[in-house]
Amino acid sequence: MAREGWRFVIPALCLTLVSPLLGWWGAAAFFLVLMLACGAFFRDPHRPVPIRPGLILSPADGKVISVDEVEIETVGGKRERLRRVGIFLSIFDAHIQRAPAFGTILSVRHTPGKFLNALNDKASEENENNLIWMETSMGTVGVRQIAGIIARRVVCKCRPRQHVLAGERIGLIRFGSRTEAYFPLQARVLTRVGRKVQAGLSILAEMPVVKNPEATRESSE
């Protein structure tokens, strides 16, 4: 379980144990269910991360709700056209976010905003969110953590100049939300709208293999 979950689980556990002593059996049952629900929500399962070069992994558990192209400001005011995959996280999904690729964190930008339904397309731009840009061997890759109606707390666990591994934990969002992945247009998309994905395990896209012309010529000689 993620460390952030203990602040919810421990009080619920204490109330579960104290309530029967006061004869509050109904309350005890309620707090027991609450404790189990919080434990499930903050679960942090081990994932066997794929290590093949060129893979772009899902940064979150949930359902893919959009696959499109956007022009967006990345680092240093530079505007790039990137592929975007939107993932909706229900309250039943694990809410740990993971790095989609090997790379170095370039910037982490928090933007305050609204708390619209995470399924709303406007949530990407108008809701409170945290945008993480990474430098990778494949180009610029990004992850946006977006708050929702219930999710009011976005937690980021990475910082600029930090090196991260593919599948490494980089943050979490509390209680239902949306996460977006950004990556180069050259990558071949391997997911679709409606598909369930898992952070650090499901492959969203793969960069094409660039053959070395020198090596090819030498082998032919």
C-alpha positions in Angstrom: 0.0 0.0 0.0 1.2 3.5 -0.7 2.5 5.4 2.3 -0.1 8.2 1.8 -2.9 5.7 2.5 -2.0 5.1 6.1 -3.4 8.4 7.2 -6.8 7.1 6.2 -6.5 3.5 7.1 -5.2 3.9 10.6 -8.0 6.2 11.9 -10.6 3.9 10.3 -8.9 0.9 12.0 -9.0 2.6 15.4 -12.7 3.5 15.0 -13.4 0.0 13.9 -11.9 -1.3 17.2 -13.3 1.3 19.5 -16.9 1.3 18.2 -17.8 -2.2 19.5 -16.6 -1.2 23.0 -19.3 1.5 23.0 -21.9 -0.8 21.6 -21.9 0.9 18.2 -21.9 -2.2 16.0 -23.4 -0.5 13.0 -20.6 2.1 13.1 -18.0 -0.6 13.5 -19.2 -2.3 10.3 -19.1 1.1 8.5 -15.6 1.9 9.6 -14.4 -1.6 8.7 -15.8 -1.2 5.2 -14.2 2.2 5.0 -10.8 0.8 6.1 -10.9 -1.9 3.5 -12.0 0.5 0.8 -9.1 2.9 1.6 -6.6 0.0 1.7 -7.8 -1.1 -1.7 -7.7 2.4 -3.1 -4.2 3.1 -2.0 -2.9 -0.3 -3.1 0.5 -0.3 -4.8 0.9 -3.6 -6.6 4.3 -4.9 -7.9 4.4 -4.7 -11.7 6.8 -6.7 -14.0 7.7 -3.8 -16.1 8.5 -4.5 -19.8 12.1 -3.5 -20.6 12.1 -3.6 -24.5 13.6 -0.4 -25.9 11.3 2.1 -27.5 8.2 1.3 -25.4 5.9 3.9 -24.0 4.0 2.5 -21.0 0.8 3.5 -19.4 1.4 6.0 -16.6 -1.9 5.0 -14.8 -4.4 2.2 -14.2 -7.8 2.9 -15.8 -9.7 3.0 -19.1 -8.5 4.8 -22.2 -11.0 7.5 -23.0 -9.2 9.4 -25.8 -6.4 9.0 -28.3 -5.6 12.2 -30.3 -3.0 14.8 -31.4 -2.4 18.1 -29.6 -0.1 21.1 -29.9 1.2 21.8 -26.5 3.9 23.9 -24.8 6.5 21.7 -23.4 9.8 23.0 -21.9 11.2 26.5 -22.3 8.2 27.8 -24.1 8.7 25.3 -27.0 5.5 24.2 -28.7 5.4 20.6 -30.0 2.7 18.5 -31.7 2.4 15.3 -29.7 0.2 12.2 -29.4 -2.0 12.3 -26.3 -3.7 9.3 -24.6 -6.3 10.1 -21.9 -6.9 7.6 -19.1 -9.9 7.7 -16.7 -9.3 6.3 -13.2 -12.4 5.2 -11.3 -12.4 4.9 -7.5 -11.8 1.1 -8.0 -8.4 1.6 -9.9 -5.0 1.7 -8.2 -4.1 5.4 -8.2 -0.3 5.3 -8.4 1.2 7.0 -11.4 4.4 5.6 -13.0 6.9 6.9 -15.5 6.0 5.8 -19.1 9.7 5.5 -20.2 13.3 5.8 -19.1 14.4 9.4 -19.0 15.2 12.6 -17.0 12.6 14.9 -15.5 12.8 18.3 -17.3 10.1 20.1 -15.5 7.2 19.7 -13.0 4.4 22.3 -13.3 1.4 22.5 -11.0 -1.6 24.5 -12.2 -4.5 25.3 -9.9 -8.0 25.1 -11.4 -11.5 23.7 -11.4 -12.7 20.2 -10.4 -14.8 19.2 -13.4 -15.8 15.6 -14.1 -12.6 13.9 -15.2 -14.5 12.5 -18.2 -15.1 16.0 -19.5 -12.7 17.0 -22.3 -12.3 20.4 -20.7 -10.9 18.8 -17.6 -7.5 18.5 -19.3 -7.0 22.3 -19.5 -9.3 23.7 -16.8 -9.0 21.3 -13.9 -6.2 21.5 -11.3 -3.4 19.5 -12.7 0.3 18.6 -12.5 2.3 18.3 -15.7 5.5 16.4 -15.8 7.9 16.6 -18.9 10.6 14.0 -19.4 13.6 13.9 -21.8 14.0 10.4 -23.2 15.9 8.8 -26.1 12.6 8.8 -28.0 12.0 12.5 -27.6 9.8 14.5 -25.3 7.4 12.5 -23.2 4.9 13.9 -20.7 2.4 12.9 -18.0 -0.4 15.1 -16.8 -2.1 14.3 -13.4 -5.6 15.8 -13.4 -7.9 16.3 -10.4 -11.6 15.4 -10.7 -14.9 16.0 -8.9 -13.9 13.8 -6.0 -10.1 13.8 -6.5 -8.9 17.1 -4.8 -5.3 16.1 -4.2 -2.5 15.5 -6.8 0.7 14.2 -5.3 4.0 14.4 -7.4 7.0 12.3 -6.3 9.6 13.5 -8.8 11.6 16.6 -9.4 13.6 18.3 -12.2 16.9 16.6 -13.2 15.8 13.4 -11.5 16.5 10.2 -13.6 13.6 7.8 -13.6 13.2 4.2 -14.8 10.3 3.1 -16.9 7.5 2.0 -14.5 9.0 3.9 -11.6 6.5 5.5 -9.2 6.2 9.2 -9.8 3.0 10.2 -8.0 -0.6 9.5 -7.1 -4.1 11.2 -7.3 -6.7 10.7 -4.5 -10.1 9.3 -5.2 -11.0 9.1 -8.9 -9.3 11.2 -11.6 -7.7 11.4 -15.1 -4.2 11.0 -16.3 -2.8 11.8 -19.7 0.3 10.6 -21.5 2.1 12.6 -24.2 4.7 11.2 -26.7 6.1 11.7 -30.2 3.8 11.3 -33.2 6.2 8.8 -34.8 5.4 6.2 -32.1 3.0 3.5 -33.3 -0.1 3.5 -31.0 -0.8 0.1 -29.5 -4.0 0.9 -27.5 -7.4 2.2 -28.3 -10.4 3.9 -26.7 -12.2 1.6 -24.3 -9.2 -0.5 -23.4 -8.3 -1.1 -19.8 -4.7 -0.4 -19.0 -2.3 -0.8 -16.0 0.4 1.6 -15.0 4.0 0.4 -15.8 2.6 -2.7 -17.5 0.4 -1.9 -20.4 2.1 -0.7 -23.6 0.5 2.5 -25.1 2.9 2.9 -28.0 6.2 1.8 -29.5 8.8 3.9 -31.4 9.9 2.5 -34.7 13.3 0.9 -34.8 15.8 3.1 -36.6 18.3 1.0 -38.4 21.9 2.1 -38.6 22.8 2.6 -42.3 26.5 2.2 -41.7 26.0 -1.1 -39.9 23.7 -2.3 -42.7 26.3 -1.4 -45.4 29.1 -3.1 -43.5 27.1 -6.3 -43.1 26.3 -6.4 -46.8 30.0 -6.0 -47.7 
